[in-house]
Every structure is written in C-alpha cells, then in structure tokens.
Amino acid sequence: MAAIDDLVTEVKTDYQIPSFIPDDTIRRYAENGIAFFQGLVVGTIDYETDKQLRDLLKNYIYYAYEHVTNEFRANFKELILKWQWEFEELKTDIEGGDEDA
C-alpha cells in the first residue's frame, strides 16, 4: 500500500490539491485509475516503473478530482493509445517475440 500512498502524496503536491481533501478520496481515484488502465491491456501494469503510465495515471487522478474523467479520455486519447501500443510491444519483446511474424 506504500506505493499508492506515495502516488497520492505526489498527486496532491504536484496538483496543489488542498490538504483538507482526504487522502482516502485521492486514493480511491488512484485505484479507479489503476483499474481503468489495467482494463486496457493484457498483463500486469506497473505504475512505479512505467513513467509514461505514471504520468497518465496522475493526470487521470487529477481529472477524477475535478469530476471530469470523460474529458481525460478525450484529451489523452492519443497518449493512451501510444502507451497501450508500447506496453504490448514491450510485453511481446519480453515474451520472446511475435509467433505470427
């Protein structure tokens, strides 16, 4: 749970979210964001090591805080698709290549 707590602190600092907003609220947004991104790919995501995912996740959390996640999906569509493609490419490289090629 420490990793998600670090993420919550980072988001609250980076986006200047007031301290009176409970960490549990931001943590819930983070958990929803993690589930959103996990649902886009096959395999396990790691927002601690994947910097592109971490940046997208932080933005998702901020948009959730502002109650505009639909705008997040529209505004970040190209970056999300790029991340998905790169995630799948990396996974293919790790698993030993594409068998259909």
Contacts in CASP RR format, 6 or more apart in sequence:
PFRMAT RR
TARGET T0000
AUTHOR 0000-0000-0000
METHOD contacts of the structure
MODEL  1
MAAIDDLVTEVKTDYQIPSFIPDDTIRRYAENGIAFFQGLVVGTIDYETD
KQLRDLLKNYIYYAYEHVTNEFRANFKELILKWQWEFEELKTDIEGGDED
A
3 47 0 8 1.000
3 48 0 8 1.000
4 27 0 8 1.000
4 30 0 8 1.000
4 31 0 8 1.000
5 23 0 8 1.000
5 27 0 8 1.000
7 30 0 8 1.000
7 47 0 8 1.000
7 54 0 8 1.000
7 57 0 8 1.000
7 58 0 8 1.000
7 61 0 8 1.000
8 23 0 8 1.000
8 26 0 8 1.000
8 27 0 8 1.000
8 30 0 8 1.000
9 23 0 8 1.000
10 58 0 8 1.000
11 17 0 8 1.000
11 26 0 8 1.000
11 30 0 8 1.000
11 58 0 8 1.000
11 61 0 8 1.000
11 62 0 8 1.000
12 19 0 8 1.000
12 21 0 8 1.000
12 23 0 8 1.000
12 26 0 8 1.000
14 58 0 8 1.000
15 58 0 8 1.000
15 62 0 8 1.000
15 65 0 8 1.000
17 26 0 8 1.000
17 62 0 8 1.000
17 65 0 8 1.000
21 65 0 8 1.000
25 65 0 8 1.000
26 61 0 8 1.000
26 65 0 8 1.000
29 60 0 8 1.000
29 61 0 8 1.000
29 64 0 8 1.000
29 65 0 8 1.000
30 57 0 8 1.000
30 61 0 8 1.000
32 60 0 8 1.000
32 64 0 8 1.000
33 57 0 8 1.000
33 60 0 8 1.000
33 61 0 8 1.000
33 64 0 8 1.000
34 45 0 8 1.000
34 47 0 8 1.000
34 57 0 8 1.000
36 60 0 8 1.000
37 45 0 8 1.000
37 47 0 8 1.000
37 53 0 8 1.000
37 56 0 8 1.000
37 57 0 8 1.000
37 60 0 8 1.000
37 83 0 8 1.000
38 44 0 8 1.000
38 45 0 8 1.000
40 80 0 8 1.000
40 84 0 8 1.000
41 84 0 8 1.000
41 87 0 8 1.000
41 88 0 8 1.000
41 91 0 8 1.000
42 88 0 8 1.000
42 91 0 8 1.000
43 91 0 8 1.000
45 53 0 8 1.000
45 87 0 8 1.000
46 53 0 8 1.000
47 53 0 8 1.000
47 54 0 8 1.000
47 57 0 8 1.000
48 54 0 8 1.000
50 87 0 8 1.000
52 79 0 8 1.000
52 82 0 8 1.000
52 83 0 8 1.000
52 86 0 8 1.000
53 83 0 8 1.000
53 87 0 8 1.000
56 76 0 8 1.000
56 79 0 8 1.000
56 80 0 8 1.000
56 83 0 8 1.000
59 72 0 8 1.000
59 76 0 8 1.000
60 69 0 8 1.000
60 72 0 8 1.000
60 76 0 8 1.000
63 69 0 8 1.000
63 71 0 8 1.000
63 72 0 8 1.000
64 72 0 8 1.000
73 80 0 8 1.000
92 98 0 8 1.000
END
